[in-house]
Amino acid sequence: MDRIARLEDWYRRVYIEGDFEAVGTLFTEGTRAEGLMDDMQVGPEDIGVFAMALVNLVTTPRFRIVKAVESGDWLAALIECEAERPSDGKPLRALGQLMARFEGERIAEAYNTFDFVSFFEQMGLLPQHTVAIGMSGQKIC
């Protein structure tokens, strides 16, 4: 299985099927991922907890890899995530990016970004236009 297919399979198993035991199947034992939480490197166990918390916030999660680029041991992917808000079924959509270095078939290091601001705005947990409010210098409450 190529790296893109392996990543898609992992996202399907973990985020769609809720198989949190599968989290470790994509990472080496010493893998540390950056970018999911400020100033923290997380390992596979932490990623499992993170995935479980995220999946429990939404219903009918879906994802697709929009673009992917491989270069040597590296894979970069733009990932579109969709789901529904449990309270009213409103559709949610956010983008994320991953840069990962592979050792064999497993990720040895990973760098993530995810548009949590947009996601939490759509969930109703942050005010609409949070970025614009912050850019104006106002405190976001």
SEVO-876237 format. One line per field, with one value per atom (N, C-alpha, C): residue in three letters; atom name; x, y, z. Coordinates in nm, 3 decimals. Example, Ala and Ser with C-alpha at 12.3 -4.5 7.8 and 13.67 -1.06 7.14 Angstrom:
2
residuo = [Ala,Ala,Ala,Ser,Ser,Ser]
atomo = [N,CA,C,N,CA,C]
xx = [1.319,1.230,1.320,1.285,1.367,1.290]
yy = [-0.569,-0.450,-0.330,-0.225,-0.106,0.003]
zz = [0.780,0.780,0.780,0.708,0.714,0.787]
END
This chain:
141
residuo = [Met,Met,Met,Asp,Asp,Asp,Arg,Arg,Arg,Ile,Ile,Ile,Ala,Ala,Ala,Arg,Arg,Arg,Leu,Leu,Leu,Glu,Glu,Glu,Asp,Asp,Asp,Trp,Trp,Trp,Tyr,Tyr,Tyr,Arg,Arg,Arg,Arg,Arg,Arg,Val,Val,Val,Tyr,Tyr,Tyr,Ile,Ile,Ile,Glu,Glu,Glu,Gly,Gly,Gly,Asp,Asp,Asp,Phe,Phe,Phe,Glu,Glu,Glu,Ala,Ala,Ala,Val,Val,Val,Gly,Gly,Gly,Thr,Thr,Thr,Leu,Leu,Leu,Phe,Phe,Phe,Thr,Thr,Thr,Glu,Glu,Glu,Gly,Gly,Gly,Thr,Thr,Thr,Arg,Arg,Arg,Ala,Ala,Ala,Glu,Glu,Glu,Gly,Gly,Gly,Leu,Leu,Leu,Met,Met,Met,Asp,Asp,Asp,Asp,Asp,Asp,Met,Met,Met,Gln,Gln,Gln,Val,Val,Val,Gly,Gly,Gly,Pro,Pro,Pro,Glu,Glu,Glu,Asp,Asp,Asp,Ile,Ile,Ile,Gly,Gly,Gly,Val,Val,Val,Phe,Phe,Phe,Ala,Ala,Ala,Met,Met,Met,Ala,Ala,Ala,Leu,Leu,Leu,Val,Val,Val,Asn,Asn,Asn,Leu,Leu,Leu,Val,Val,Val,Thr,Thr,Thr,Thr,Thr,Thr,Pro,Pro,Pro,Arg,Arg,Arg,Phe,Phe,Phe,Arg,Arg,Arg,Ile,Ile,Ile,Val,Val,Val,Lys,Lys,Lys,Ala,Ala,Ala,Val,Val,Val,Glu,Glu,Glu,Ser,Ser,Ser,Gly,Gly,Gly,Asp,Asp,Asp,Trp,Trp,Trp,Leu,Leu,Leu,Ala,Ala,Ala,Ala,Ala,Ala,Leu,Leu,Leu,Ile,Ile,Ile,Glu,Glu,Glu,Cys,Cys,Cys,Glu,Glu,Glu,Ala,Ala,Ala,Glu,Glu,Glu,Arg,Arg,Arg,Pro,Pro,Pro,Ser,Ser,Ser,Asp,Asp,Asp,Gly,Gly,Gly,Lys,Lys,Lys,Pro,Pro,Pro,Leu,Leu,Leu,Arg,Arg,Arg,Ala,Ala,Ala,Leu,Leu,Leu,Gly,Gly,Gly,Gln,Gln,Gln,Leu,Leu,Leu,Met,Met,Met,Ala,Ala,Ala,Arg,Arg,Arg,Phe,Phe,Phe,Glu,Glu,Glu,Gly,Gly,Gly,Glu,Glu,Glu,Arg,Arg,Arg,Ile,Ile,Ile,Ala,Ala,Ala,Glu,Glu,Glu,Ala,Ala,Ala,Tyr,Tyr,Tyr,Asn,Asn,Asn,Thr,Thr,Thr,Phe,Phe,Phe,Asp,Asp,Asp,Phe,Phe,Phe,Val,Val,Val,Ser,Ser,Ser,Phe,Phe,Phe,Phe,Phe,Phe,Glu,Glu,Glu,Gln,Gln,Gln,Met,Met,Met,Gly,Gly,Gly,Leu,Leu,Leu,Leu,Leu,Leu,Pro,Pro,Pro,Gln,Gln,Gln,His,His,His,Thr,Thr,Thr,Val,Val,Val,Ala,Ala,Ala,Ile,Ile,Ile,Gly,Gly,Gly,Met,Met,Met,Ser,Ser,Ser,Gly,Gly,Gly,Gln,Gln,Gln,Lys,Lys,Lys,Ile,Ile,Ile,Cys,Cys,Cys]
atomo = [N,CA,C,N,CA,C,N,CA,C,N,CA,C,N,CA,C,N,CA,C,N,CA,C,N,CA,C,N,CA,C,N,CA,C,N,CA,C,N,CA,C,N,CA,C,N,CA,C,N,CA,C,N,CA,C,N,CA,C,N,CA,C,N,CA,C,N,CA,C,N,CA,C,N,CA,C,N,CA,C,N,CA,C,N,CA,C,N,CA,C,N,CA,C,N,CA,C,N,CA,C,N,CA,C,N,CA,C,N,CA,C,N,CA,C,N,CA,C,N,CA,C,N,CA,C,N,CA,C,N,CA,C,N,CA,C,N,CA,C,N,CA,C,N,CA,C,N,CA,C,N,CA,C,N,CA,C,N,CA,C,N,CA,C,N,CA,C,N,CA,C,N,CA,C,N,CA,C,N,CA,C,N,CA,C,N,CA,C,N,CA,C,N,CA,C,N,CA,C,N,CA,C,N,CA,C,N,CA,C,N,CA,C,N,CA,C,N,CA,C,N,CA,C,N,CA,C,N,CA,C,N,CA,C,N,CA,C,N,CA,C,N,CA,C,N,CA,C,N,CA,C,N,CA,C,N,CA,C,N,CA,C,N,CA,C,N,CA,C,N,CA,C,N,CA,C,N,CA,C,N,CA,C,N,CA,C,N,CA,C,N,CA,C,N,CA,C,N,CA,C,N,CA,C,N,CA,C,N,CA,C,N,CA,C,N,CA,C,N,CA,C,N,CA,C,N,CA,C,N,CA,C,N,CA,C,N,CA,C,N,CA,C,N,CA,C,N,CA,C,N,CA,C,N,CA,C,N,CA,C,N,CA,C,N,CA,C,N,CA,C,N,CA,C,N,CA,C,N,CA,C,N,CA,C,N,CA,C,N,CA,C,N,CA,C,N,CA,C,N,CA,C,N,CA,C,N,CA,C,N,CA,C,N,CA,C,N,CA,C,N,CA,C,N,CA,C,N,CA,C,N,CA,C,N,CA,C,N,CA,C,N,CA,C,N,CA,C,N,CA,C,N,CA,C,N,CA,C,N,CA,C,N,CA,C,N,CA,C,N,CA,C,N,CA,C,N,CA,C,N,CA,C,N,CA,C,N,CA,C,N,CA,C]
xx = [0.085,0.000,0.091,0.064,0.147,0.113,0.192,0.178,0.044,0.001,-0.127,-0.242,-0.242,-0.345,-0.339,-0.218,-0.200,-0.258,-0.234,-0.288,-0.441,-0.495,-0.641,-0.703,-0.638,-0.688,-0.688,-0.581,-0.570,-0.679,-0.699,-0.805,-0.941,-0.966,-1.094,-1.112,-1.010,-1.021,-1.039,-0.959,-0.960,-1.078,-1.093,-1.190,-1.330,-1.340,-1.472,-1.528,-1.445,-1.491,-1.471,-1.396,-1.374,-1.285,-1.197,-1.105,-0.980,-0.989,-0.880,-0.759,-0.780,-0.666,-0.576,-0.629,-0.553,-0.457,-0.466,-0.383,-0.236,-0.189,-0.048,0.002,-0.088,-0.044,0.026,0.014,0.075,0.204,0.235,0.348,0.455,0.580,0.686,0.668,0.735,0.722,0.763,0.864,0.914,0.858,0.756,0.700,0.649,0.680,0.625,0.567,0.442,0.375,0.363,0.382,0.368,0.250,0.193,0.092,-0.051,-0.079,-0.217,-0.258,-0.161,-0.185,-0.063,-0.085,0.024,0.138,0.258,0.381,0.386,0.323,0.326,0.362,0.447,0.470,0.392,0.316,0.235,0.275,0.256,0.284,0.156,0.167,0.049,-0.062,-0.026,-0.131,-0.211,-0.140,-0.206,-0.293,-0.245,-0.322,-0.452,-0.447,-0.569,-0.671,-0.627,-0.716,-0.772,-0.684,-0.724,-0.831,-0.806,-0.901,-1.035,-1.032,-1.157,-1.236,-1.169,-1.238,-1.299,-1.224,-1.272,-1.392,-1.383,-1.492,-1.619,-1.603,-1.721,-1.789,-1.726,-1.788,-1.885,-1.876,-1.950,-2.022,-2.105,-2.164,-2.125,-2.136,-2.106,-1.977,-1.864,-1.738,-1.699,-1.642,-1.592,-1.462,-1.382,-1.259,-1.221,-1.138,-1.076,-0.943,-0.850,-0.721,-0.735,-0.728,-0.749,-0.627,-0.511,-0.383,-0.280,-0.190,-0.080,0.045,0.157,0.285,0.384,0.453,0.556,0.692,0.791,0.928,1.020,1.083,1.168,1.087,1.131,1.062,0.947,0.922,0.823,0.692,0.583,0.450,0.386,0.333,0.256,0.114,0.015,-0.124,-0.212,-0.302,-0.409,-0.534,-0.595,-0.705,-0.830,-0.939,-1.068,-1.149,-1.196,-1.274,-1.416,-1.513,-1.653,-1.722,-1.826,-1.907,-2.036,-2.115,-2.237,-2.237,-2.295,-2.308,-2.421,-2.396,-2.497,-2.626,-2.616,-2.734,-2.840,-2.797,-2.895,-2.864,-2.760,-2.726,-2.660,-2.626,-2.563,-2.428,-2.401,-2.274,-2.155,-2.045,-1.921,-1.814,-1.722,-1.613,-1.490,-1.377,-1.250,-1.137,-1.029,-0.913,-0.798,-0.716,-0.596,-0.483,-0.362,-0.245,-0.155,-0.088,0.006,0.133,0.246,0.376,0.434,0.470,0.518,0.639,0.733,0.849,0.830,0.842,0.823,0.955,0.951,1.056,0.987,1.014,0.941,0.796,0.706,0.562,0.500,0.583,0.530,0.584,0.505,0.544,0.639,0.754,0.853,0.843,0.801,0.778,0.667,0.588,0.473,0.453,0.409,0.379,0.239,0.151,0.009,-0.036,-0.131,-0.208,-0.353,-0.443,-0.585,-0.656,-0.756,-0.828,-0.929,-0.875,-0.961,-1.050,-1.002,-1.084,-1.213,-1.201,-1.320,-1.408,-1.345,-1.420,-1.501,-1.436,-1.507,-1.609,-1.586,-1.689,-1.813,-1.792,-1.904,-1.977,-1.903,-1.964,-2.042,-2.023,-2.089,-2.014,-1.887,-1.806,-1.718,-1.704,-1.635,-1.727,-1.715,-1.801,-1.766,-1.864,-1.839,-1.738,-1.655,-1.555,-1.450,-1.415,-1.316,-1.185,-1.138,-1.010,-1.020,-1.128,-1.145,-1.152,-1.220,-1.229,-1.089,-1.014,-0.878,-0.788,-0.802,-0.720,-0.751,-0.871,-0.907,-0.849,-0.793,-0.737,-0.834,-0.957,-1.056,-1.030,-1.065,-1.054,-1.171,-1.140,-1.242,-1.296,-1.425,-1.487,-1.592]
yy = [-0.117,0.000,0.124,0.219,0.340,0.431,0.532,0.617,0.692,0.740,0.813,0.719,0.601,0.502,0.460,0.448,0.412,0.522,0.648,0.760,0.762,0.744,0.740,0.627,0.510,0.396,0.426,0.490,0.524,0.623,0.728,0.825,0.756,0.668,0.595,0.513,0.435,0.347,0.427,0.529,0.603,0.701,0.789,0.897,0.859,0.766,0.728,0.608,0.504,0.382,0.385,0.483,0.494,0.386,0.329,0.225,0.292,0.338,0.413,0.326,0.195,0.103,0.106,0.150,0.154,0.272,0.365,0.485,0.448,0.358,0.321,0.249,0.204,0.128,0.213,0.345,0.433,0.497,0.482,0.553,0.459,0.507,0.433,0.453,0.374,0.383,0.520,0.581,0.709,0.831,0.813,0.926,1.034,1.157,1.273,1.363,1.404,1.491,1.630,1.730,1.869,1.933,2.035,2.117,2.091,1.979,1.955,2.041,2.065,2.154,2.242,2.366,2.463,2.410,2.428,2.397,2.257,2.161,2.024,1.928,1.834,1.721,1.605,1.537,1.427,1.296,1.188,1.056,0.987,0.863,0.789,0.778,0.761,0.749,0.878,0.990,1.121,1.145,1.102,1.120,1.041,0.924,0.845,0.917,0.978,1.054,1.175,1.244,1.361,1.321,1.212,1.165,1.130,1.063,1.023,1.147,1.247,1.370,1.441,1.450,1.518,1.446,1.315,1.237,1.247,1.258,1.267,1.403,1.503,1.634,1.642,1.549,1.559,1.428,1.434,1.312,1.302,1.185,1.152,1.216,1.192,1.249,1.190,1.275,1.234,1.309,1.258,1.328,1.288,1.371,1.334,1.405,1.338,1.400,1.477,1.609,1.698,1.697,1.711,1.711,1.641,1.572,1.508,1.513,1.535,1.541,1.455,1.368,1.286,1.327,1.329,1.358,1.279,1.178,1.093,1.028,1.048,0.990,1.078,1.190,1.286,1.278,1.302,1.312,1.438,1.521,1.639,1.621,1.648,1.627,1.740,1.786,1.878,1.793,1.803,1.714,1.796,1.762,1.826,1.737,1.795,1.721,1.778,1.689,1.729,1.644,1.700,1.628,1.706,1.667,1.739,1.774,1.888,1.931,1.850,1.781,1.694,1.766,1.890,1.961,1.986,2.008,2.043,1.986,1.906,1.846,1.942,2.062,2.160,2.106,2.120,2.070,2.152,2.083,2.143,2.108,2.201,2.176,2.252,2.184,2.247,2.178,2.250,2.195,2.176,2.076,2.051,2.014,2.024,1.984,1.899,1.808,1.718,1.712,1.722,1.690,1.579,1.470,1.356,1.292,1.252,1.177,1.031,0.947,0.804,0.732,0.631,0.530,0.400,0.352,0.235,0.272,0.197,0.221,0.301,0.351,0.423,0.565,0.652,0.791,0.802,0.865,0.885,1.025,1.122,1.257,1.320,1.405,1.465,1.609,1.692,1.832,1.857,1.903,1.918,2.062,2.099,2.221,2.185,2.246,2.222,2.352,2.386,2.511,2.496,2.491,2.476,2.597,2.717,2.836,2.824,2.792,2.775,2.661,2.552,2.436,2.476,2.541,2.577,2.688,2.775,2.873,2.800,2.705,2.630,2.547,2.502,2.426,2.517,2.648,2.742,2.762,2.719,2.729,2.854,2.919,3.047,3.140,3.271,3.363,3.363,3.389,3.405,3.517,3.501,3.602,3.620,3.513,3.518,3.579,3.540,3.591,3.743,3.788,3.933,4.008,3.952,4.016,4.027,3.918,3.920,4.017,4.025,4.116,4.263,4.289,4.426,4.465,4.367,4.394,4.373,4.335,4.309,4.174,4.165,4.038,3.949,3.824,3.728,3.657,3.679,3.620,3.519]
zz = [0.000,0.000,0.000,-0.091,-0.094,0.024,0.045,0.164,0.168,0.054,0.050,0.086,0.027,0.057,0.204,0.258,0.398,0.488,0.454,0.531,0.523,0.404,0.387,0.469,0.466,0.541,0.690,0.737,0.879,0.919,0.841,0.872,0.874,0.779,0.775,0.901,0.936,1.053,1.182,1.200,1.327,1.335,1.237,1.246,1.197,1.105,1.054,1.131,1.145,1.211,1.362,1.412,1.556,1.614,1.532,1.578,1.635,1.759,1.820,1.851,1.852,1.869,1.745,1.632,1.507,1.501,1.595,1.591,1.579,1.660,1.662,1.539,1.453,1.335,1.231,1.239,1.139,1.189,1.316,1.374,1.428,1.425,1.493,1.643,1.722,1.867,1.920,1.857,1.905,1.835,1.754,1.680,1.773,1.737,1.805,1.697,1.716,1.621,1.681,1.599,1.643,1.572,1.635,1.569,1.610,1.676,1.716,1.835,1.924,2.038,2.054,2.094,2.106,2.192,2.141,2.213,2.271,2.206,2.255,2.142,2.174,2.086,2.146,2.064,2.114,2.048,2.120,2.069,2.027,1.979,1.933,2.037,2.166,2.270,2.280,2.274,2.282,2.160,2.046,1.922,1.931,1.992,2.011,2.097,2.205,2.293,2.219,2.146,2.067,1.965,1.891,1.788,1.851,1.964,2.031,2.072,2.128,2.170,2.049,1.940,1.821,1.759,1.747,1.688,1.771,1.904,1.990,1.988,1.923,1.910,1.792,1.698,1.572,1.540,1.437,1.381,1.234,1.181,1.041,0.989,1.057,1.008,0.872,0.788,0.656,0.631,0.542,0.507,0.365,0.306,0.179,0.169,0.106,0.081,-0.049,-0.040,-0.153,-0.244,-0.184,-0.257,-0.171,-0.236,-0.165,-0.253,-0.189,-0.259,-0.182,-0.253,-0.192,-0.246,-0.158,-0.197,-0.104,-0.157,-0.075,0.035,0.160,0.276,0.326,0.259,0.306,0.229,0.302,0.243,0.299,0.211,0.251,0.197,0.281,0.239,0.289,0.202,0.237,0.256,0.372,0.407,0.437,0.370,0.395,0.488,0.597,0.695,0.696,0.693,0.700,0.804,0.863,0.962,0.978,1.076,1.108,1.256,1.286,1.425,1.487,1.598,1.657,1.698,1.740,1.791,1.685,1.560,1.458,1.318,1.307,1.178,1.080,1.125,1.037,0.988,0.858,0.806,0.855,0.881,0.924,0.821,0.799,0.705,0.752,0.756,0.793,0.718,0.698,0.629,0.727,0.697,0.775,0.681,0.731,0.652,0.739,0.674,0.740,0.658,0.724,0.665,0.751,0.689,0.766,0.699,0.783,0.735,0.773,0.674,0.694,0.714,0.796,0.804,0.767,0.647,0.597,0.574,0.637,0.619,0.733,0.823,0.940,0.948,1.007,1.024,1.144,1.120,1.226,1.287,1.208,1.260,1.177,1.245,1.178,1.225,1.131,1.157,1.103,1.190,1.156,1.171,1.089,1.111,1.084,1.156,1.136,1.168,1.091,1.110,1.225,1.348,1.465,1.487,1.453,1.472,1.391,1.264,1.180,1.232,1.269,1.320,1.444,1.541,1.663,1.641,1.542,1.505,1.454,1.364,1.308,1.413,1.515,1.625,1.719,1.705,1.795,1.926,1.930,2.051,2.052,1.938,1.926,1.848,1.869,1.794,1.645,1.562,1.419,1.398,1.298,1.262,1.371,1.439,1.547,1.500,1.383,1.334,1.313,1.251,1.228,1.361,1.459,1.591,1.651,1.647,1.699,1.626,1.494,1.416,1.447,1.499,1.535,1.671,1.742,1.873,1.987,1.953,2.058,2.123,2.249,2.320,2.277,2.252,2.209,2.332,2.358,2.478,2.439]
END
